[in-house]
Amino acid sequence: MANIECVGVVGAGTMGSGIAHVFAKSGFSVLMVDIDERFLERGLGVIRVNLGREAAKGKIAESAVEPILARIKTTTDRGALSVADFAIEAASERFEIKREIFQALDGILRPEAILATNTSSISITKLGAQTKRPAQVIGMHFFNPVPVMALVEVIRGLATSEACYKTVHELAVKLGKTPVEVNDAPGFVSNRVLMPLINEAAYAVMEGVATAEAVDEVFKLGMAHPMGPLTLADFIGLDVCVDIMRVMQEGLGDPKYRPCPLLLKMVDAGWLGRKSGRGFYNYAK
C-alpha cells in the first residue's frame, strides 16, 4: 500500500464524521474540513459520543478515546489538505457540489495523492474527468453508520489505475472493513437495487396498498430484513433517496427509476426522515 499517513475528509456530516472516526481509530492522522465551524464542532461531538459508546461496550479501551480524538484536526480551510496523502469527499449527493470540490482539491493535493469520493450513486468516471488525476480518482462508498457497517463498495472509474484500486482496497481492509469491487454505473450495486425497492414501497403507500407500518412489517417478518424499506428510507433521508433516484433515472435513461410522487411531495414539505423529525414516521417524540 502507498504510504498513507494523513487523510483528508471533506464534509463533517453523518458520513464525513463517521469516516473520520474510523480512520482516526485505525491510527491515521485526520484533517476534517467543512465550510462552517459549527458543522465541524457538531461532527466532532458525534465522534466523541460514538467513541464513548464503543468504550462502554468494551470495543475499545476507555483510555483510547482521547488519543483517537487527538488524531482528528478540524478546519474550514481546504488549503490545509495540501499535506494529505489521501482525501475523501463526503458532501451532498449532487454532482455540481462534488464537481466544485473535486476541482478545488485537484489543485490543492500533491500530484501523487489519491482523491476518493463517498458518493453512493454518481459516476466516478465523470468526477475523475473534472481533475488532472483521473487515474487516482476512485469511489470508496461507506455505509451508515460508518463505525458499525462492515461493507465498503470500492468503485473503479474508467481511468482508475490498478495501483490506485489496490491501495484503496488495502486501505479499507486496514480500517477493518470488507471491500467489494464494483464497476462504475449509476447507483453501483447497493443503490441500484435498494433505491427501486424503497421507491416501490413508497408507491405502495401512495396507492393505498398498505400503510408504511404494514409495508415494513412484511419485509421484517417475511424477508427477515432488520428494518423495513420505509424505516430505512427515513434513516437515509428522503431527500437523499430522491437525489439518488434522479441520478439513476438520468444515468440509465429508464423511467422505472422515476422518484415516486409521494417521496417528492414529502421532500417538498420538509419531511426528510429522522433528521427532520418526520418522514414516513413521526420522530418528534
Backbone hydrogen bonds, N-H to C=O, Kabsch-Sander energy under -0.5 kcal/mol:
donor,donor_aa,acceptor,acceptor_aa,energy
4,I,2,A,-1.4
5,E,3,N,-0.6
7,V,5,E,-0.5
7,V,29,S,-3.1
8,G,86,F,-2.9
9,V,31,L,-3.0
10,V,88,I,-2.6
11,G,9,V,-0.8
11,G,33,V,-3.4
17,S,13,G,-2.8
18,G,14,T,-1.3
19,I,15,M,-2.6
20,A,16,G,-2.6
21,H,17,S,-2.2
22,V,18,G,-2.0
23,F,19,I,-2.1
24,A,20,A,-2.6
25,K,21,H,-2.5
26,S,22,V,-1.2
27,G,24,A,-1.7
28,F,23,F,-2.2
29,S,5,E,-2.3
30,V,71,R,-3.0
31,L,7,V,-2.8
32,M,30,V,-0.6
32,M,73,K,-3.1
33,V,9,V,-3.2
33,V,31,L,-0.6
34,D,75,T,-1.4
39,F,36,D,-0.6
40,L,36,D,-1.5
41,E,37,E,-2.5
42,R,38,R,-2.3
43,G,39,F,-2.6
44,L,40,L,-2.6
45,G,41,E,-2.0
46,V,42,R,-2.1
47,I,43,G,-2.0
48,R,44,L,-2.3
49,V,45,G,-2.3
50,N,46,V,-2.6
51,L,47,I,-2.6
52,G,48,R,-2.2
53,R,49,V,-2.0
54,E,50,N,-2.0
55,A,51,L,-2.3
56,A,52,G,-2.3
57,K,53,R,-1.7
58,G,55,A,-1.3
59,K,54,E,-2.6
60,I,54,E,-0.9
64,A,61,A,-1.8
65,V,61,A,-0.5
65,V,62,E,-1.1
68,I,64,A,-1.9
69,L,65,V,-2.3
70,A,66,E,-2.4
71,R,67,P,-0.7
71,R,68,I,-1.1
72,I,69,L,-1.7
73,K,30,V,-3.1
73,K,71,R,-0.6
75,T,32,M,-2.0
78,R,76,T,-0.8
80,A,77,D,-1.7
81,L,78,R,-2.5
82,S,79,G,-1.6
83,V,80,A,-1.2
84,A,81,L,-1.6
85,D,6,C,-2.5
86,F,6,C,-1.2
87,A,114,I,-2.3
88,I,8,G,-2.7
89,E,116,A,-2.1
90,A,10,V,-3.1
94,R,92,S,-2.3
98,K,94,R,-2.2
99,R,95,F,-3.1
100,E,96,E,-1.7
101,I,97,I,-1.8
102,F,98,K,-3.0
103,Q,99,R,-2.5
104,A,100,E,-1.9
105,L,101,I,-3.1
106,D,102,F,-2.2
107,G,103,Q,-0.9
107,G,104,A,-0.7
108,I,104,A,-0.6
108,I,105,L,-0.8
109,L,105,L,-3.0
110,R,84,A,-0.5
113,A,110,R,-1.8
114,I,85,D,-1.4
115,L,136,Q,-2.7
116,A,87,A,-3.4
116,A,114,I,-0.6
117,T,138,I,-1.6
118,N,89,E,-2.8
127,L,123,S,-1.7
128,G,124,I,-2.9
129,A,125,T,-1.7
130,Q,127,L,-1.4
131,T,128,G,-1.7
136,Q,133,R,-2.2
137,V,134,P,-1.3
138,I,115,L,-1.5
139,G,155,I,-2.7
140,M,117,T,-3.2
141,H,153,E,-2.8
142,F,140,M,-1.0
143,F,151,L,-0.6
148,V,145,P,-1.6
149,M,145,P,-2.6
152,V,178,T,-1.9
153,E,141,H,-2.1
154,V,152,V,-0.6
154,V,180,V,-2.5
155,I,139,G,-1.9
155,I,153,E,-0.7
156,R,154,V,-0.6
156,R,182,V,-1.6
157,G,137,V,-0.6
160,T,157,G,-0.7
161,S,135,A,-2.5
165,Y,161,S,-2.2
166,K,162,E,-2.7
167,T,163,A,-2.1
168,V,164,C,-2.3
169,H,165,Y,-2.7
170,E,166,K,-2.4
171,L,167,T,-2.1
172,A,168,V,-2.3
173,V,169,H,-1.8
174,K,170,E,-2.2
175,L,171,L,-1.4
176,G,173,V,-1.9
177,K,172,A,-2.5
178,T,150,A,-3.4
180,V,152,V,-2.5
182,V,154,V,-2.6
184,D,156,R,-0.8
187,G,121,S,-1.2
188,F,185,A,-2.7
191,N,187,G,-1.4
192,R,187,G,-1.2
193,V,189,V,-1.5
194,L,190,S,-2.8
195,M,191,N,-1.4
197,L,193,V,-1.0
198,I,194,L,-2.3
199,N,195,M,-2.9
200,E,196,P,-2.5
201,A,197,L,-2.0
202,A,198,I,-2.1
203,Y,199,N,-1.9
204,A,200,E,-2.0
205,V,201,A,-1.6
206,M,202,A,-2.8
207,E,203,Y,-2.8
208,G,205,V,-1.4
209,V,204,A,-2.3
210,A,204,A,-1.1
215,V,211,T,-2.5
216,D,212,A,-2.4
217,E,213,E,-2.2
218,V,214,A,-2.1
219,F,215,V,-1.5
220,K,216,D,-2.3
221,L,217,E,-3.0
222,G,217,E,-0.5
222,G,218,V,-2.2
223,M,218,V,-0.5
223,M,219,F,-0.9
225,H,219,F,-2.3
232,L,228,G,-2.3
233,A,229,P,-1.9
234,D,230,L,-2.0
235,F,231,T,-1.8
236,I,232,L,-2.7
237,G,233,A,-2.8
238,L,272,L,-2.3
241,C,237,G,-2.1
242,V,238,L,-2.2
243,D,239,D,-2.3
244,I,240,V,-2.4
245,M,241,C,-2.4
246,R,242,V,-2.3
247,V,243,D,-2.0
248,M,244,I,-2.3
249,Q,245,M,-2.7
250,E,246,R,-2.5
251,G,247,V,-2.8
252,L,248,M,-2.7
253,G,249,Q,-1.3
257,Y,254,D,-1.8
258,R,255,P,-2.0
263,L,260,C,-0.6
264,L,260,C,-1.9
265,K,261,P,-2.4
266,M,262,L,-2.4
267,V,263,L,-2.3
268,D,264,L,-2.3
269,A,265,K,-1.6
270,G,267,V,-1.4
271,W,266,M,-2.7
272,L,270,G,-1.4
273,G,278,R,-2.7
274,R,234,D,-1.6
276,S,273,G,-1.2
277,G,273,G,-1.0
277,G,274,R,-0.7
278,R,273,G,-1.0
279,G,281,Y,-2.6
283,Y,277,G,-3.0
283,Y,281,Y,-0.6
284,A,277,G,-0.7
